[in-house]
Amino acid sequence: MAADYYQVLGVSRDASAEDLQRAYRTLARRNHPDVNKDPAAEERFKEINEAYHVLADPKLRDRYDRYGPEFRSVPEGYDEQFAGAGAGFRGGPGRGRPRSTGRDGGGFEGYSSGGFADGGVDIEDLFGDLFGGGGRGFGQAGRAGPAGFGQPGPMAGADQEAQLELSLEEAYEGGRRRITLDSRGYEVNIPPGVVEGQRIRLSGEGGRGRGGGPAGDLYLSVHIRANRRYRLNGRDITADLPLTPWEAALGANVTVRTPGGEAKVNVPAGSSSGRRLRLRGQGMPNPRGTPGDFYAEVRVAVPDHLSDRERQLFEELAQVSTFDPRRSG
């Protein structure tokens, strides 16, 4: 079951806009991935953002209060279409929530029990009684109903959501991409630097409207696949930088590969494994603000096999060096 947005933010259901903003700021600071290194913090941060996005918008909040976590599946204008019909729909998260069929966005598979005033009514039977036609009146906007109700007017289609999986390189570069969902093809314009969880809106590509109503929108939620070369944290990108023992000890200027191409990084003398060297602004692009950074993380590597001369030199070094990495302090 989807999380209750009020519980996510830790506020009451009658919280004011100021209460919501105060709670959001506190939780967002506490769970931001740049601050909280707990692996679960990033998911909590996304959940907090989503909850605040909905509850801070009066229109979205009203629909959420009426229909619960699946409020996006309820077509716009639903209340107006059936107002006064005696359906007695009771809103609120977790009760009486319609489920989108996921096929054409129109009509519903049914309602969870307890969603109507009489304690659980089959939706097909109810709409059949209201509009005539053996329980299919909801989906047939042009059929005349009993006296006093007339014909339902235009009804907007439901918004739909799907996942868009991208490689890190595709997310970095952006551009046009053709995808297929449920046997339908879509041309998607991917902004450069999209990040995990970001939503791309395809206007009018959601569920079909009824009775001449407009179609809903399709939202593509970005998921970035794990990458063997790069590690992503928000907009920051980290990659391992293998160095020879002498490069790490003496310092060097070496080439590192980033998603945007090759770049030079200056390795200070005495760099041990784990040291992070930052290339400012060379992480994920950000069309609306500051780009992320790229971090080259030092990994000192030694040869698998030594030549006679290499072995001799390492033995000489071992004899003259006083360095002991295991010495405390």
Sequence and secondary structure as in RCSB ss.txt:
>XXXX:A:sequence
MAADYYQVLGVSRDASAEDLQRAYRTLARRNHPDVNKDPAAEERFKEINEAYHVLADPKLRDRYDRYGPEFRSVP
EGYDEQFAGAGAGFRGGPGRGRPRSTGRDGGGFEGYSSGGFADGGVDIEDLFGDLFGGGGRGFGQAGRAGPAGFG
QPGPMAGADQEAQLELSLEEAYEGGRRRITLDSRGYEVNIPPGVVEGQRIRLSGEGGRGRGGGPAGDLYLSVHIR
ANRRYRLNGRDITADLPLTPWEAALGANVTVRTPGGEAKVNVPAGSSSGRRLRLRGQGMPNPRGTPGDFYAEVRV
AVPDHLSDRERQLFEELAQVSTFDPRRSG
>XXXX:A:secstr
    HHHHHT  TT  HHHHHHHHHHHHHHH TTT   TTHHHHHHHHHHHHHHHTSHHHHHHHHHHGGGGGGS 
TTHHHHHTTSS     STTSS EEE SSSS SEEEE TT STTS   HHHHHHHHH STT GGG TTS  STTT 
    B    EEEEEEE HHHHHH EEEEEEETTEEEEEEE TT  TT EEEETT SS  BTT     EEEEEEE 
  SSEEEETTEEEEEEEE HHHHHH EEEEEEETTEEEEEEE TT  TT EEEETT SS  TTS    EEEEEEE
   SS  HHHHHHHHHHHHH    TTS  
